Amino acid sequence: MDSRAAGETHKMYCYHLAEYEIDHRHFAFMAQQMPRGRSERIHAHDCYEFMCIRNGYGINTVAAMNHPIIAGDVYVIPPAISHRFFAASDLEFYTLMVDADFFRMEFTPSLFGPEPVKLRLSTVEFEKMDAFCREMVEESKQREPNYPAAMNAWMNLLLTQLGRIHLRGGASKVSPEVRAHPMTENYLTLSGIIDFVNRNYLHDINLAMIAEKQHLSEKYLSRFFRRETGTPLIRYINNLRVEKARRLLMEHREWNITEIASRCGFCDASYFTRVFRRTLHLSPSDFRRNTD
């Protein structure tokens, strides 16, 4: 873990399933929205959390590593793993928190392992998952007779579907609908790009440098990253930098805007201000004043 993440550990909040659990069902389910520019505080859970992205895109920081998130992604976060969202656009997602001790024996053990898991759903898989989740939302609203049994049934169907997707992931062929399952060439290429950006976004990096490191042309790099994540690579890099700048503006009020910009990978303070305003709809100075 890097020094920044280590410095934040003491502030990490832990959410407990008991705070959300209803009718002793050993799980909690919510449909959530996050407005563009919002960032969650770093936190963990005492249970497994399934995060199913329905609309929008942003950055998911899991165990101090940044990952792009787009519609069709599902993250499985084990207990005690630090994470948080940054919404680069308006986000819609479903959250399922699960008591692993209750469900581990019934479902794919790998879904309840010690490491975070990311699933990239095909169009058909996403539509089926979304249908299950919408049924659960409706059940939660209506609370008709035998509501707990109905919620348990839909939850079992959802976890069964995700378990099957995970089992198919390693052997799936790359197709237009299955793009980023583990061990596919596309997944490895995308992982290499993201890993390089995660380690270097605070420095003066550009498309030419990233393309050279990944042995790709600039044109292919840009097209590939946008196809796989739904967002341009430069925007992803700038989103990481803006999220870092947002924290520094609050934590280091003694630094001026030029200093903040340089520490976040921007060589030009004016360009930094334009990118920051475009992302959060506030200038860096206005953002800092609003957090006084």
Steps between C-alpha positions, in 0.01 A plus 500: 500500500636842412565769758186693409279195552681414821445853625127468437459163671448649844206699365333203330140441603357148524137442404320212671242278336286528812452872422315411179375144549120470490290214637813296583554396138881493533534751219404855405416636156485860378463689172724806524595813307807719523518844334789596277804620692414332829753278674425257781722498806733205515325216682466126547224257601466211742337300219536439126381783277381447143497825300316475167540808276182585307580837340789746486871471554762595755789365703492225759797506736539152650785429743677820383480411128286699254273324250260650243138404557232495230152356452519121500779474756445303820745526789508251787676658798593270791473611864763745630619601151521880471323658203311805376325635189564819309217590259643646178140511372165446668509140624222248556587173668364219713662400827457155652660437840520133593577302814765268355480249784135444414539474122856377437410130494211550258678696228821506300779507761708728277233770531568504874878487492750730676574712189277751318339371180394699194251359251437657161149403391395447140192681372280195559646437846457865595136505391426189707677640807320833461165320479572311824602821674195691379278223637676536836450877492129449434470242779669742739249771410181290507577277803213267420427181702798262511727789403809357679462165319470679165812707568692187595390332176613790280825534694573128447434535126730804480789332683453183293521705179812685615660172611442348158644806326808478720548130423468566126735798511834323485409293194288751310602584145539867419189615315327834443290436812761344730790740509688506827475167675814382683774340290378639166744700288285811523484477878879469526552796264252717691656397832844599371378843393316564827793378709741735320261795534431424868872509574581809292198731476659751740785544251503660155373204296330513160350262244830462313679388817227255599477358147876444488500320837214274389644444148190647336436784259347816646194462277440140603564580868237776502244294309561186709472673840182684404342182365585299812410757766259743335718802577798660320841423651591867547173556687575200723846640581354843570228349721772336712686830522188698589411253775853538641478881469162503675655333804812720499288816481330398824802353678767759407344844506847654524573390139392733221327383181826484302654275766195273503504478121868400485454235770214344301678464167391827337779712352268796441286646780256652250442163334460341843232758587311432176508122553399533865206729414387273216502198734351646819324813366705714740838665475766370742476827697121480526521134603743587779281788622195273505681252725606759759 
